[in-house]
Amino acid sequence: MTSQDVASPATNPTYAMWRKLSGSAIGKGVFSAALCLRVPYFGSVLPRVRDMRPGRCEVAAPKWIGVHNHIKTFHAIAACNLAEIAMGMLAEATIPATHRWIPKGMSVSYVAKAGTSLTAVAELPELPQLPEDGGDGVEVLVPVDIRDRSGRTVVTADITIWVTPRK
C-alpha cells in the first residue's frame, strides 16, 4: 500500500484549507503562515509546508539564527519541532474528521549534525483500524525522517499519536 492509498473519508478543515490554497507558491505560503497563527510555537522554525496529503507530509525549515544552537547548527529541539509539524499535518490530512488525535510520545535519534536548512517527511503508508463511536483509542506510530540540503538524514523521529472517535 502506498501513501496515496491512505484516504480520509471526511476531510477536516485544515486539510480542506490546504487543498484550496496549495495550488500556488503564494497559497502554500499563506497556508504555512496560517499554521503558525494557529500554533504559534511552530513559527519558531519558520515552517513551509511543501506537500500534504493522506499518508504523507513534507515540511521545510530554513537554518536561521532562531534555530541555532551553541555551535551554529540546527538545534535538536527545533528539529523535533519540525518533526512534530510534519506529523501533525500528516495527521490532519489522514485521520478522518470523525476522529481526533493528540501526540502521546516521541522517540528521536540525532544521527548527524544539521548544518543546513532541513526538510521533514512524515509518512504513514497504512492507517490502522480506528475505533468506532464509543470505542477506545488507538496508538498510531508516525515515522518522520529529517534531511539536510544534501539529502542526508540528520534526525529520525517516531511520534506516537492517540486517536479516538470525536464525541
C-alpha positions in Angstrom: 0.0 0.0 0.0 1.4 3.4 -0.9 0.9 6.7 0.9 -1.7 7.7 -1.8 -3.8 4.7 -0.6 -4.4 6.2 2.8 -7.7 8.0 2.4 -9.6 10.4 4.7 -13.3 9.7 4.3 -14.3 13.0 5.8 -11.9 16.0 5.3 -11.2 18.2 8.3 -10.9 22.0 7.9 -7.1 22.1 8.0 -6.8 19.7 5.1 -9.6 21.4 3.2 -7.7 24.7 3.5 -4.5 23.1 2.2 -6.4 21.7 -0.8 -7.8 25.1 -1.5 -4.5 27.0 -1.2 -1.8 24.6 -2.3 -2.1 25.2 -6.0 0.4 28.1 -5.9 3.6 29.1 -4.1 1.7 32.1 -2.6 -1.1 29.8 -1.4 1.4 27.4 0.2 2.9 30.4 1.9 -0.4 31.6 3.2 -1.2 28.1 4.5 2.1 27.9 6.3 1.6 31.3 7.9 -1.9 30.4 9.0 -0.5 27.2 10.5 1.9 29.4 12.6 -1.0 31.6 13.7 -3.0 28.6 14.9 0.0 27.0 16.6 2.3 30.0 17.4 5.2 27.9 18.7 5.6 26.3 15.3 6.6 29.8 14.0 9.9 29.5 15.7 11.2 27.2 12.9 9.6 29.2 10.0 8.0 26.1 8.5 7.0 25.9 4.9 4.5 23.1 4.0 5.6 21.7 0.6 3.3 18.6 0.4 0.3 17.5 2.4 -1.9 14.6 1.6 -3.3 11.5 3.2 -0.4 9.4 4.3 2.4 12.0 3.6 3.5 15.4 4.6 6.7 17.3 3.7 7.7 20.5 5.6 10.9 22.6 5.1 12.5 25.0 7.5 15.4 27.3 6.9 18.5 27.4 9.0 18.4 30.9 10.6 19.7 32.4 13.9 16.4 31.5 15.6 17.1 27.8 15.3 20.9 27.9 16.0 22.4 26.0 18.9 25.8 26.9 20.5 27.7 25.6 17.5 25.5 27.3 15.0 23.9 24.2 13.7 20.1 23.4 13.6 19.1 23.0 17.3 18.0 19.5 18.2 14.7 20.7 19.7 14.0 22.9 16.7 14.4 19.7 14.6 11.9 18.0 17.0 9.5 20.9 16.4 9.9 20.4 12.6 9.1 16.7 13.0 6.0 17.5 15.1 4.8 19.9 12.4 5.2 17.2 9.7 3.5 14.6 11.8 0.6 17.0 12.7 -0.1 18.0 9.1 0.0 14.3 8.1 -2.5 13.5 10.8 -4.7 16.4 9.7 -4.8 15.0 6.2 -5.1 11.4 7.2 -7.2 11.0 10.3 -10.9 11.2 9.4 -12.8 14.2 10.6 -14.9 11.7 12.7 -11.8 11.2 14.9 -9.4 13.4 16.9 -5.7 12.9 17.6 -3.1 14.1 20.1 0.6 13.4 20.3 1.4 10.9 23.0 5.2 10.4 22.8 8.2 11.0 20.6 11.4 9.0 20.2 14.2 10.9 18.5 17.6 10.0 17.1 20.1 12.7 16.2 22.2 10.9 13.6 24.3 13.8 12.2 24.9 17.5 12.6 22.3 19.6 10.9 24.3 22.4 9.3 21.8 23.5 6.6 18.1 24.1 6.3 16.1 20.9 6.8 13.2 19.0 5.3 11.0 16.7 7.4 8.9 14.0 5.7 6.3 12.1 7.7 4.8 9.1 6.0 2.1 6.7 7.1 1.5 4.1 4.3 -1.4 2.5 6.1 -3.8 3.7 8.8 -4.7 1.1 11.4 -8.3 0.2 12.1 -9.7 3.2 14.1 -12.2 2.7 16.9 -15.8 3.3 16.2 -18.1 5.6 18.2 -17.7 4.9 21.9 -14.7 2.8 21.3 -11.3 3.1 23.0 -8.5 5.0 21.4 -5.7 3.5 19.3 -2.0 4.4 19.2 -0.7 5.3 15.7 3.1 5.5 15.1 4.2 8.1 12.6 7.8 7.9 11.5 9.5 11.2 10.4 12.7 11.5 8.5 14.6 14.8 8.6 17.2 15.5 5.9 19.6 18.3 5.2 20.0 20.0 1.8 22.3 17.2 0.5 19.6 14.6 1.3 21.5 13.2 4.3 19.3 12.1 7.2 20.2 14.1 10.3 17.3 13.3 12.6 14.8 10.5 12.8 11.7 10.6 14.9 8.9 8.2 15.7 5.9 10.1 17.0 3.1 8.2 18.7 -0.4 9.8 18.4 -3.5 8.8 20.3 -6.6 8.6 18.0 -10.1 8.5 19.4 -13.6 9.0 18.0 -14.9 12.6 18.3 -17.6 12.9 21.0 
